[in-house]
Amino acid sequence: MERGVRHMDQLNDVKMADWTSDELHYHQRTMSDLSPWLNAQGTAMLGQIISEIMRRER
């Protein structure tokens, strides 16, 4: 795990708007790599992460 990036279990109770950009990008890459094995909840979380990244890039 990259330095300064919290684990997903530490982020569960944190609004995604409060995640750092490094955390968003790290978990997006990790979950994208695992996407064939994600359940519906994981797929939804990945979609939320991608949406937050896109929202910040506007």
PDB file of N, CA, C and O in Angstrom:
ATOM      1  N   MET A   1       0.840  -1.173   0.000  1.00  0.00           N
ATOM      2  CA  MET A   1       0.000   0.000   0.000  1.00  0.00           C
ATOM      3  C   MET A   1       0.884   1.235   0.000  1.00  0.00           C
ATOM      4  O   MET A   1       1.945   1.272   0.623  1.00  0.00           O
ATOM      5  N   GLU A   2       0.418   2.228  -0.709  1.00  0.00           N
ATOM      6  CA  GLU A   2       1.172   3.471  -0.797  1.00  0.00           C
ATOM      7  C   GLU A   2       1.167   4.192   0.540  1.00  0.00           C
ATOM      8  O   GLU A   2       0.240   4.061   1.339  1.00  0.00           O
ATOM      9  N   ARG A   3       2.203   4.937   0.754  1.00  0.00           N
ATOM     10  CA  ARG A   3       2.356   5.703   1.988  1.00  0.00           C
ATOM     11  C   ARG A   3       1.274   6.773   2.106  1.00  0.00           C
ATOM     12  O   ARG A   3       0.982   7.476   1.139  1.00  0.00           O
ATOM     13  N   GLY A   4       0.689   6.893   3.281  1.00  0.00           N
ATOM     14  CA  GLY A   4      -0.323   7.917   3.511  1.00  0.00           C
ATOM     15  C   GLY A   4      -1.712   7.566   3.007  1.00  0.00           C
ATOM     16  O   GLY A   4      -2.624   8.388   3.089  1.00  0.00           O
ATOM     17  N   VAL A   5      -1.886   6.366   2.491  1.00  0.00           N
ATOM     18  CA  VAL A   5      -3.193   5.933   1.984  1.00  0.00           C
ATOM     19  C   VAL A   5      -3.814   5.013   3.027  1.00  0.00           C
ATOM     20  O   VAL A   5      -3.228   4.003   3.415  1.00  0.00           O
ATOM     21  N   ARG A   6      -5.008   5.380   3.472  1.00  0.00           N
ATOM     22  CA  ARG A   6      -5.698   4.562   4.468  1.00  0.00           C
ATOM     23  C   ARG A   6      -6.312   3.329   3.817  1.00  0.00           C
ATOM     24  O   ARG A   6      -6.679   3.345   2.642  1.00  0.00           O
ATOM     25  N   HIS A   7      -6.414   2.264   4.601  1.00  0.00           N
ATOM     26  CA  HIS A   7      -7.066   1.038   4.148  1.00  0.00           C
ATOM     27  C   HIS A   7      -8.550   1.295   3.951  1.00  0.00           C
ATOM     28  O   HIS A   7      -9.125   2.206   4.546  1.00  0.00           O
ATOM     29  N   MET A   8      -9.151   0.484   3.117  1.00  0.00           N
ATOM     30  CA  MET A   8     -10.575   0.628   2.823  1.00  0.00           C
ATOM     31  C   MET A   8     -11.410   0.539   4.100  1.00  0.00           C
ATOM     32  O   MET A   8     -12.386   1.276   4.243  1.00  0.00           O
ATOM     33  N   ASP A   9     -11.048  -0.347   5.030  1.00  0.00           N
ATOM     34  CA  ASP A   9     -11.833  -0.460   6.260  1.00  0.00           C
ATOM     35  C   ASP A   9     -11.744   0.801   7.114  1.00  0.00           C
ATOM     36  O   ASP A   9     -12.646   1.070   7.907  1.00  0.00           O
ATOM     37  N   GLN A  10     -10.681   1.573   6.967  1.00  0.00           N
ATOM     38  CA  GLN A  10     -10.561   2.849   7.674  1.00  0.00           C
ATOM     39  C   GLN A  10     -11.393   3.937   6.998  1.00  0.00           C
ATOM     40  O   GLN A  10     -11.754   4.928   7.632  1.00  0.00           O
ATOM     41  N   LEU A  11     -11.693   3.757   5.728  1.00  0.00           N
ATOM     42  CA  LEU A  11     -12.423   4.757   4.953  1.00  0.00           C
ATOM     43  C   LEU A  11     -13.931   4.511   4.918  1.00  0.00           C
ATOM     44  O   LEU A  11     -14.685   5.359   4.439  1.00  0.00           O
ATOM     45  N   ASN A  12     -14.370   3.372   5.414  1.00  0.00           N
ATOM     46  CA  ASN A  12     -15.798   3.020   5.346  1.00  0.00           C
ATOM     47  C   ASN A  12     -16.704   4.086   5.937  1.00  0.00           C
ATOM     48  O   ASN A  12     -17.782   4.339   5.400  1.00  0.00           O
ATOM     49  N   ASP A  13     -16.296   4.710   7.017  1.00  0.00           N
ATOM     50  CA  ASP A  13     -17.135   5.701   7.689  1.00  0.00           C
ATOM     51  C   ASP A  13     -16.766   7.134   7.332  1.00  0.00           C
ATOM     52  O   ASP A  13     -17.234   8.075   7.973  1.00  0.00           O
ATOM     53  N   VAL A  14     -15.926   7.304   6.306  1.00  0.00           N
ATOM     54  CA  VAL A  14     -15.486   8.630   5.872  1.00  0.00           C
ATOM     55  C   VAL A  14     -16.175   8.960   4.554  1.00  0.00           C
ATOM     56  O   VAL A  14     -16.153   8.160   3.618  1.00  0.00           O
ATOM     57  N   LYS A  15     -16.791  10.145   4.483  1.00  0.00           N
ATOM     58  CA  LYS A  15     -17.421  10.549   3.216  1.00  0.00           C
ATOM     59  C   LYS A  15     -16.359  10.556   2.116  1.00  0.00           C
ATOM     60  O   LYS A  15     -15.222  10.969   2.341  1.00  0.00           O
ATOM     61  N   MET A  16     -16.738  10.101   0.945  1.00  0.00           N
ATOM     62  CA  MET A  16     -15.792  10.025  -0.157  1.00  0.00           C
ATOM     63  C   MET A  16     -15.215  11.394  -0.506  1.00  0.00           C
ATOM     64  O   MET A  16     -14.084  11.484  -0.983  1.00  0.00           O
ATOM     65  N   ALA A  17     -15.970  12.446  -0.277  1.00  0.00           N
ATOM     66  CA  ALA A  17     -15.491  13.807  -0.537  1.00  0.00           C
ATOM     67  C   ALA A  17     -14.306  14.155   0.367  1.00  0.00           C
ATOM     68  O   ALA A  17     -13.540  15.072   0.069  1.00  0.00           O
ATOM     69  N   ASP A  18     -14.161  13.415   1.478  1.00  0.00           N
ATOM     70  CA  ASP A  18     -13.063  13.665   2.413  1.00  0.00           C
ATOM     71  C   ASP A  18     -11.858  12.754   2.175  1.00  0.00           C
ATOM     72  O   ASP A  18     -10.849  12.873   2.870  1.00  0.00           O
ATOM     73  N   TRP A  19     -11.953  11.853   1.207  1.00  0.00           N
ATOM     74  CA  TRP A  19     -10.805  11.017   0.869  1.00  0.00           C
ATOM     75  C   TRP A  19      -9.789  11.889   0.141  1.00  0.00           C
ATOM     76  O   TRP A  19     -10.159  12.846  -0.539  1.00  0.00           O
ATOM     77  N   THR A  20      -8.513  11.559   0.284  1.00  0.00           N
ATOM     78  CA  THR A  20      -7.499  12.282  -0.484  1.00  0.00           C
ATOM     79  C   THR A  20      -7.500  11.779  -1.923  1.00  0.00           C
ATOM     80  O   THR A  20      -8.006  10.694  -2.211  1.00  0.00           O
ATOM     81  N   SER A  21      -6.936  12.569  -2.810  1.00  0.00           N
ATOM     82  CA  SER A  21      -6.821  12.139  -4.214  1.00  0.00           C
ATOM     83  C   SER A  21      -5.984  10.872  -4.319  1.00  0.00           C
ATOM     84  O   SER A  21      -6.290   9.985  -5.115  1.00  0.00           O
ATOM     85  N   ASP A  22      -4.929  10.787  -3.518  1.00  0.00           N
ATOM     86  CA  ASP A  22      -4.095   9.579  -3.532  1.00  0.00           C
ATOM     87  C   ASP A  22      -4.906   8.350  -3.139  1.00  0.00           C
ATOM     88  O   ASP A  22      -4.750   7.281  -3.730  1.00  0.00           O
ATOM     89  N   GLU A  23      -5.776   8.505  -2.137  1.00  0.00           N
ATOM     90  CA  GLU A  23      -6.608   7.378  -1.708  1.00  0.00           C
ATOM     91  C   GLU A  23      -7.586   6.977  -2.804  1.00  0.00           C
ATOM     92  O   GLU A  23      -7.763   5.790  -3.080  1.00  0.00           O
ATOM     93  N   LEU A  24      -8.214   7.956  -3.423  1.00  0.00           N
ATOM     94  CA  LEU A  24      -9.150   7.651  -4.506  1.00  0.00           C
ATOM     95  C   LEU A  24      -8.457   6.905  -5.642  1.00  0.00           C
ATOM     96  O   LEU A  24      -8.951   5.878  -6.107  1.00  0.00           O
ATOM     97  N   HIS A  25      -7.322   7.417  -6.082  1.00  0.00           N
ATOM     98  CA  HIS A  25      -6.630   6.803  -7.210  1.00  0.00           C
ATOM     99  C   HIS A  25      -6.073   5.416  -6.858  1.00  0.00           C
ATOM    100  O   HIS A  25      -6.127   4.500  -7.679  1.00  0.00           O
ATOM    101  N   TYR A  26      -5.547   5.265  -5.656  1.00  0.00           N
ATOM    102  CA  TYR A  26      -5.022   3.970  -5.244  1.00  0.00           C
ATOM    103  C   TYR A  26      -6.128   2.911  -5.237  1.00  0.00           C
ATOM    104  O   TYR A  26      -5.970   1.834  -5.812  1.00  0.00           O
ATOM    105  N   HIS A  27      -7.244   3.230  -4.582  1.00  0.00           N
ATOM    106  CA  HIS A  27      -8.322   2.242  -4.472  1.00  0.00           C
ATOM    107  C   HIS A  27      -9.011   2.023  -5.819  1.00  0.00           C
ATOM    108  O   HIS A  27      -9.511   0.928  -6.079  1.00  0.00           O
ATOM    109  N   GLN A  28      -9.045   3.031  -6.671  1.00  0.00           N
ATOM    110  CA  GLN A  28      -9.597   2.845  -8.019  1.00  0.00           C
ATOM    111  C   GLN A  28      -8.742   1.860  -8.809  1.00  0.00           C
ATOM    112  O   GLN A  28      -9.271   0.961  -9.462  1.00  0.00           O
ATOM    113  N   ARG A  29      -7.420   2.028  -8.750  1.00  0.00           N
ATOM    114  CA  ARG A  29      -6.529   1.101  -9.471  1.00  0.00           C
ATOM    115  C   ARG A  29      -6.662  -0.316  -8.929  1.00  0.00           C
ATOM    116  O   ARG A  29      -6.771  -1.277  -9.690  1.00  0.00           O
ATOM    117  N   THR A  30      -6.653  -0.433  -7.607  1.00  0.00           N
ATOM    118  CA  THR A  30      -6.737  -1.758  -6.981  1.00  0.00           C
ATOM    119  C   THR A  30      -8.050  -2.449  -7.319  1.00  0.00           C
ATOM    120  O   THR A  30      -8.066  -3.614  -7.716  1.00  0.00           O
ATOM    121  N   MET A  31      -9.144  -1.726  -7.158  1.00  0.00           N
ATOM    122  CA  MET A  31     -10.452  -2.331  -7.417  1.00  0.00           C
ATOM    123  C   MET A  31     -10.655  -2.610  -8.899  1.00  0.00           C
ATOM    124  O   MET A  31     -11.316  -3.586  -9.254  1.00  0.00           O
ATOM    125  N   SER A  32     -10.103  -1.778  -9.764  1.00  0.00           N
ATOM    126  CA  SER A  32     -10.205  -2.043 -11.205  1.00  0.00           C
ATOM    127  C   SER A  32      -9.483  -3.336 -11.559  1.00  0.00           C
ATOM    128  O   SER A  32      -9.967  -4.119 -12.377  1.00  0.00           O
ATOM    129  N   ASP A  33      -8.319  -3.560 -10.940  1.00  0.00           N
ATOM    130  CA  ASP A  33      -7.581  -4.803 -11.178  1.00  0.00           C
ATOM    131  C   ASP A  33      -8.376  -6.017 -10.713  1.00  0.00           C
ATOM    132  O   ASP A  33      -8.281  -7.095 -11.299  1.00  0.00           O
ATOM    133  N   LEU A  34      -9.156  -5.833  -9.660  1.00  0.00           N
ATOM    134  CA  LEU A  34      -9.933  -6.937  -9.093  1.00  0.00           C
ATOM    135  C   LEU A  34     -11.364  -6.995  -9.625  1.00  0.00           C
ATOM    136  O   LEU A  34     -12.147  -7.838  -9.188  1.00  0.00           O
ATOM    137  N   SER A  35     -11.714  -6.118 -10.554  1.00  0.00           N
ATOM    138  CA  SER A  35     -13.100  -5.980 -10.996  1.00  0.00           C
ATOM    139  C   SER A  35     -13.774  -7.280 -11.441  1.00  0.00           C
ATOM    140  O   SER A  35     -14.974  -7.435 -11.213  1.00  0.00           O
ATOM    141  N   PRO A  36     -13.059  -8.220 -12.064  1.00  0.00           N
ATOM    142  CA  PRO A  36     -13.766  -9.458 -12.435  1.00  0.00           C
ATOM    143  C   PRO A  36     -14.295 -10.242 -11.231  1.00  0.00           C
ATOM    144  O   PRO A  36     -15.189 -11.076 -11.375  1.00  0.00           O
ATOM    145  N   TRP A  37     -13.747  -9.975 -10.053  1.00  0.00           N
ATOM    146  CA  TRP A  37     -14.131 -10.724  -8.862  1.00  0.00           C
ATOM    147  C   TRP A  37     -14.947  -9.898  -7.865  1.00  0.00           C
ATOM    148  O   TRP A  37     -15.299 -10.401  -6.798  1.00  0.00           O
ATOM    149  N   LEU A  38     -15.251  -8.648  -8.191  1.00  0.00           N
ATOM    150  CA  LEU A  38     -16.031  -7.808  -7.279  1.00  0.00           C
ATOM    151  C   LEU A  38     -17.496  -8.224  -7.276  1.00  0.00           C
ATOM    152  O   LEU A  38     -18.055  -8.588  -8.311  1.00  0.00           O
ATOM    153  N   ASN A  39     -18.108  -8.164  -6.096  1.00  0.00           N
ATOM    154  CA  ASN A  39     -19.544  -8.391  -6.012  1.00  0.00           C
ATOM    155  C   ASN A  39     -20.261  -7.083  -6.326  1.00  0.00           C
ATOM    156  O   ASN A  39     -19.617  -6.092  -6.671  1.00  0.00           O
ATOM    157  N   ALA A  40     -21.575  -7.070  -6.210  1.00  0.00           N
ATOM    158  CA  ALA A  40     -22.356  -5.880  -6.553  1.00  0.00           C
ATOM    159  C   ALA A  40     -21.967  -4.684  -5.696  1.00  0.00           C
ATOM    160  O   ALA A  40     -21.904  -3.558  -6.188  1.00  0.00           O
ATOM    161  N   GLN A  41     -21.705  -4.924  -4.419  1.00  0.00           N
ATOM    162  CA  GLN A  41     -21.313  -3.832  -3.523  1.00  0.00           C
ATOM    163  C   GLN A  41     -19.958  -3.251  -3.933  1.00  0.00           C
ATOM    164  O   GLN A  41     -19.780  -2.032  -3.931  1.00  0.00           O
ATOM    165  N   GLY A  42     -19.013  -4.108  -4.281  1.00  0.00           N
ATOM    166  CA  GLY A  42     -17.698  -3.653  -4.722  1.00  0.00           C
ATOM    167  C   GLY A  42     -17.774  -2.886  -6.034  1.00  0.00           C
ATOM    168  O   GLY A  42     -17.089  -1.878  -6.211  1.00  0.00           O
ATOM    169  N   THR A  43     -18.599  -3.361  -6.945  1.00  0.00           N
ATOM    170  CA  THR A  43     -18.783  -2.685  -8.228  1.00  0.00           C
ATOM    171  C   THR A  43     -19.402  -1.302  -8.016  1.00  0.00           C
ATOM    172  O   THR A  43     -19.007  -0.336  -8.669  1.00  0.00           O
ATOM    173  N   ALA A  44     -20.365  -1.211  -7.108  1.00  0.00           N
ATOM    174  CA  ALA A  44     -20.990   0.080  -6.801  1.00  0.00           C
ATOM    175  C   ALA A  44     -19.971   1.038  -6.185  1.00  0.00           C
ATOM    176  O   ALA A  44     -19.944   2.221  -6.521  1.00  0.00           O
ATOM    177  N   MET A  45     -19.133   0.522  -5.280  1.00  0.00           N
ATOM    178  CA  MET A  45     -18.105   1.347  -4.637  1.00  0.00           C
ATOM    179  C   MET A  45     -17.113   1.859  -5.683  1.00  0.00           C
ATOM    180  O   MET A  45     -16.731   3.029  -5.651  1.00  0.00           O
ATOM    181  N   LEU A  46     -16.700   1.007  -6.595  1.00  0.00           N
ATOM    182  CA  LEU A  46     -15.785   1.417  -7.661  1.00  0.00           C
ATOM    183  C   LEU A  46     -16.419   2.528  -8.497  1.00  0.00           C
ATOM    184  O   LEU A  46     -15.748   3.498  -8.848  1.00  0.00           O
ATOM    185  N   GLY A  47     -17.688   2.396  -8.813  1.00  0.00           N
ATOM    186  CA  GLY A  47     -18.386   3.439  -9.569  1.00  0.00           C
ATOM    187  C   GLY A  47     -18.410   4.764  -8.822  1.00  0.00           C
ATOM    188  O   GLY A  47     -18.250   5.821  -9.431  1.00  0.00           O
ATOM    189  N   GLN A  48     -18.609   4.716  -7.507  1.00  0.00           N
ATOM    190  CA  GLN A  48     -18.610   5.934  -6.695  1.00  0.00           C
ATOM    191  C   GLN A  48     -17.233   6.585  -6.671  1.00  0.00           C
ATOM    192  O   GLN A  48     -17.114   7.809  -6.734  1.00  0.00           O
ATOM    193  N   ILE A  49     -16.201   5.764  -6.580  1.00  0.00           N
ATOM    194  CA  ILE A  49     -14.828   6.279  -6.583  1.00  0.00           C
ATOM    195  C   ILE A  49     -14.535   6.975  -7.911  1.00  0.00           C
ATOM    196  O   ILE A  49     -13.991   8.079  -7.931  1.00  0.00           O
ATOM    197  N   ILE A  50     -14.894   6.331  -9.008  1.00  0.00           N
ATOM    198  CA  ILE A  50     -14.661   6.915 -10.329  1.00  0.00           C
ATOM    199  C   ILE A  50     -15.437   8.223 -10.471  1.00  0.00           C
ATOM    200  O   ILE A  50     -14.916   9.200 -11.009  1.00  0.00           O
ATOM    201  N   SER A  51     -16.672   8.244  -9.992  1.00  0.00           N
ATOM    202  CA  SER A  51     -17.478   9.469 -10.057  1.00  0.00           C
ATOM    203  C   SER A  51     -16.842  10.601  -9.250  1.00  0.00           C
ATOM    204  O   SER A  51     -16.842  11.752  -9.686  1.00  0.00           O
ATOM    205  N   GLU A  52     -16.304  10.278  -8.085  1.00  0.00           N
ATOM    206  CA  GLU A  52     -15.657  11.298  -7.251  1.00  0.00           C
ATOM    207  C   GLU A  52     -14.390  11.826  -7.923  1.00  0.00           C
ATOM    208  O   GLU A  52     -14.119  13.026  -7.875  1.00  0.00           O
ATOM    209  N   ILE A  53     -13.621  10.948  -8.543  1.00  0.00           N
ATOM    210  CA  ILE A  53     -12.415  11.383  -9.266  1.00  0.00           C
ATOM    211  C   ILE A  53     -12.815  12.324 -10.394  1.00  0.00           C
ATOM    212  O   ILE A  53     -12.197  13.372 -10.578  1.00  0.00           O
ATOM    213  N   MET A  54     -13.841  11.956 -11.145  1.00  0.00           N
ATOM    214  CA  MET A  54     -14.288  12.785 -12.270  1.00  0.00           C
ATOM    215  C   MET A  54     -14.829  14.125 -11.768  1.00  0.00           C
ATOM    216  O   MET A  54     -14.587  15.160 -12.389  1.00  0.00           O
ATOM    217  N   ARG A  55     -15.562  14.115 -10.646  1.00  0.00           N
ATOM    218  CA  ARG A  55     -16.105  15.341 -10.080  1.00  0.00           C
ATOM    219  C   ARG A  55     -14.980  16.311  -9.708  1.00  0.00           C
ATOM    220  O   ARG A  55     -15.100  17.519  -9.913  1.00  0.00           O
ATOM    221  N   ARG A  56     -13.907  15.782  -9.170  1.00  0.00           N
ATOM    222  CA  ARG A  56     -12.775  16.624  -8.765  1.00  0.00           C
ATOM    223  C   ARG A  56     -11.989  17.173  -9.948  1.00  0.00           C
ATOM    224  O   ARG A  56     -11.350  18.220  -9.846  1.00  0.00           O
ATOM    225  N   GLU A  57     -12.040  16.465 -11.066  1.00  0.00           N
ATOM    226  CA  GLU A  57     -11.283  16.905 -12.243  1.00  0.00           C
ATOM    227  C   GLU A  57     -11.991  17.989 -13.039  1.00  0.00           C
ATOM    228  O   GLU A  57     -11.394  18.568 -13.946  1.00  0.00           O
ATOM    229  N   ARG A  58     -13.240  18.276 -12.725  1.00  0.00           N
ATOM    230  CA  ARG A  58     -13.987  19.314 -13.450  1.00  0.00           C
ATOM    231  C   ARG A  58     -13.494  20.679 -13.121  1.00  0.00           C
ATOM    232  O   ARG A  58     -14.014  21.665 -13.644  1.00  0.00           O
TER     233      ARG A  58
END
